[in-house]
């Protein structure tokens, strides 16, 4: 099974159309079974898309989502273009907050396999749509040949944030997932958790039993080949990263064999599409027999 996660930056990116085309070509080549995208934006001034039209693209609504999908939504464009080119997907999207004062900023999940139980919930104390610190999680299950796979798509805050610290967001997430511990869960996304910093976000996740697919693939600690961001990205302008860091991850809650973990969508593989690189993991699972 192949999983990919990317903070897409989507409509905020310069040369968006060129990068969109590059992203679509990469996804068509990789054909992921589970795809999680963060910062999936839409212009707040565009017209709403009717639900009947959305369902024709494989869309499954989140019952608790009050923000409609609008024309030009990055997730919708991805679903439409991939289907046109022969890779139709089931997908869902939820908006968490206002981005850059003009976008609905959200999370999206895609898979060629049917979606079940799409849901979204707040990770932060703030539920203000205008507060840039507001964070949501997008959770859904997928009926795959390897059994039911739960995926939680995340774009979390930083460890040291005094108003909405990572630890409290993680506590909320853990509480919400507690009833699913017997299920296979994948946490995918931008955790804003530098892998080289000890005693912070990554160590907290690992200490609670979650498994990092990059480590399961046998990669050495702080290998530059696993860096998902470079200096000067949004939200980290005040930091010198020493050339880059790993802040995007795929975790799971049960042991699994990982045949490969790598970053894609960078100059050497498909080209740059965002201020983040994507993480791709290939895992070995046995087909589920009913």
Residue pairs with C-beta under 8 A, 6 or more apart in sequence:
1 33
1 34
1 144
1 146
1 149
1 282
1 283
1 285
2 30
2 31
2 32
2 33
2 34
2 280
2 281
2 282
2 283
3 32
3 33
3 34
3 35
3 36
3 186
3 188
3 213
3 250
3 280
3 281
3 282
3 283
4 27
4 30
4 32
4 34
4 35
4 36
4 264
4 278
4 279
4 280
5 35
5 36
5 37
5 38
5 153
5 188
5 189
5 190
5 248
5 249
5 250
5 278
5 279
6 36
6 37
6 38
6 248
6 265
6 273
6 274
6 276
6 277
6 278
6 279
7 37
7 38
7 39
7 155
7 189
7 190
7 248
7 274
7 275
7 276
8 23
8 37
8 38
8 39
8 40
8 74
8 273
8 274
8 276
9 39
9 234
9 274
9 275
9 276
10 16
10 37
10 39
10 40
10 41
10 74
10 274
11 41
11 42
11 43
11 72
11 74
11 103
12 39
12 41
12 99
12 100
12 103
12 234
13 19
13 273
13 274
13 275
19 271
19 272
19 273
19 274
20 74
20 77
20 81
20 273
22 265
22 270
22 271
22 272
22 273
23 78
23 265
23 270
23 273
24 78
24 81
24 82
24 85
25 270
26 264
26 265
26 269
26 270
26 271
26 273
27 35
27 78
27 82
27 87
28 82
28 85
28 86
28 87
29 270
30 264
30 280
31 87
31 112
32 110
32 111
32 280
33 111
33 112
33 113
33 144
34 109
34 110
34 111
34 142
34 144
34 149
34 151
34 186
34 188
35 89
35 109
35 110
35 111
36 107
36 108
36 109
36 110
36 151
36 153
36 188
36 189
37 74
37 75
37 78
37 107
37 108
37 109
37 110
37 153
38 107
38 153
38 154
38 155
38 189
38 190
39 99
39 105
39 155
39 190
40 73
40 74
40 75
40 93
40 105
40 106
40 107
40 108
41 73
41 74
41 99
41 103
41 104
41 105
41 106
42 69
42 70
42 71
42 72
42 73
42 74
42 76
42 95
42 103
42 104
42 106
43 70
43 72
43 102
43 103
44 70
44 98
44 102
44 103
44 104
45 102
46 70
46 71
46 72
46 73
47 70
47 71
48 68
48 69
48 70
49 68
49 69
49 70
49 71
49 73
49 76
51 59
51 61
54 61
54 69
54 76
57 76
57 79
57 80
57 83
57 91
58 79
58 83
58 88
58 89
58 90
58 91
59 69
59 76
59 79
59 91
59 92
59 93
60 90
60 91
60 92
60 115
60 118
60 140
61 92
61 118
62 92
62 93
62 94
62 118
62 119
62 120
62 138
63 118
63 119
64 119
64 120
64 121
65 93
65 94
65 95
65 120
67 94
67 95
67 104
67 106
69 75
69 76
69 93
70 104
73 93
74 108
75 91
75 93
75 106
75 108
75 110
76 93
78 91
78 108
78 110
79 89
79 91
79 110
82 88
82 89
82 110
83 89
87 112
88 112
89 110
89 111
89 112
90 110
90 111
90 112
90 113
90 114
90 115
90 142
91 108
91 109
91 110
91 111
91 115
92 108
92 109
92 115
92 118
92 138
92 140
93 106
93 107
93 108
93 109
93 138
94 106
94 107
94 120
94 136
94 138
95 104
95 105
95 106
96 105
96 106
96 107
96 120
96 134
96 135
96 136
96 155
97 105
97 128
97 129
97 130
97 131
97 132
97 134
97 135
97 136
98 104
98 105
98 129
98 130
98 132
99 105
99 132
106 138
107 120
107 136
107 137
107 138
107 153
107 154
107 155
107 189
108 138
108 153
109 115
109 118
109 138
109 140
109 151
109 153
111 142
111 144
113 142
113 143
113 144
113 145
114 142
114 143
115 140
115 141
115 142
116 140
116 141
116 142
116 143
116 148
117 139
117 140
117 141
118 138
118 139
118 140
119 138
119 139
119 140
120 136
120 137
120 138
120 139
121 136
121 137
121 139
121 172
121 176
122 134
122 135
122 136
122 172
123 135
123 136
123 137
123 154
123 156
123 169
123 172
123 173
124 133
124 134
124 135
124 157
124 164
124 168
124 169
124 172
125 163
125 164
125 168
126 133
126 134
126 163
126 164
127 134
128 134
133 157
133 161
133 163
133 164
135 154
135 155
135 156
135 157
135 164
135 169
137 152
137 153
137 154
137 173
137 176
138 152
138 153
139 150
139 151
139 152
139 153
139 176
139 177
140 150
140 151
141 148
141 149
141 150
141 151
141 183
142 148
142 149
142 150
142 151
144 288
145 287
145 288
146 285
146 286
146 287
146 288
147 184
147 285
147 288
148 183
148 184
148 288
149 184
149 186
150 180
150 183
150 184
150 185
150 186
151 185
151 186
151 188
152 173
152 177
152 185
152 186
152 187
152 188
152 189
153 188
153 189
154 173
154 187
154 188
154 189
154 190
154 191
155 189
155 190
155 192
156 166
156 169
156 170
156 189
156 190
156 191
156 192
156 193
156 201
157 164
157 165
157 166
157 169
157 192
158 165
158 166
158 192
158 201
158 235
159 165
159 166
159 167
159 192
159 193
159 197
159 200
159 201
166 191
166 192
166 193
166 200
166 201
166 204
167 204
170 201
170 204
170 205
174 208
177 185
181 253
184 252
184 253
184 254
185 252
185 253
186 250
186 251
186 252
187 205
187 210
187 249
187 250
187 251
187 252
188 249
188 250
188 251
188 279
189 248
189 249
190 247
190 248
190 276
191 201
191 202
191 205
191 247
191 248
191 249
192 201
192 235
192 247
193 200
193 201
193 202
193 205
193 247
193 249
194 200
194 201
194 202
194 241
194 245
194 246
194 247
195 202
195 221
195 222
195 226
195 245
195 246
195 247
196 221
196 222
196 245
196 246
202 212
202 249
205 212
205 251
206 212
209 253
210 251
210 252
210 253
211 251
211 252
211 253
211 254
211 255
211 256
212 249
212 250
212 251
213 249
213 250
213 251
213 252
213 256
213 258
213 261
213 279
213 281
213 283
214 226
214 246
214 249
214 250
214 261
214 279
214 281
216 256
216 257
216 258
216 261
217 258
217 259
217 260
217 261
217 281
219 225
219 226
219 261
222 246
224 243
224 244
225 262
225 263
226 246
226 261
226 262
226 263
227 243
227 244
227 245
227 246
227 263
227 277
228 244
228 245
228 246
228 247
228 248
228 263
228 276
228 277
228 278
228 279
229 236
229 241
229 244
229 245
229 247
229 248
229 275
229 276
229 277
230 241
230 243
230 244
231 240
231 241
231 243
231 244
233 275
233 276
234 275
248 276
248 277
248 278
248 279
249 279
250 261
250 279
250 281
252 283
256 283
256 284
256 285
257 283
257 284
258 281
258 282
258 283
258 284
259 282
259 283
259 284
260 280
260 281
260 282
261 279
261 280
261 281
261 282
262 269
262 279
262 280
263 269
263 277
263 278
263 279
263 280
264 270
264 277
264 278
264 280
265 271
265 272
265 273
265 274
265 277
265 278
266 272
266 277
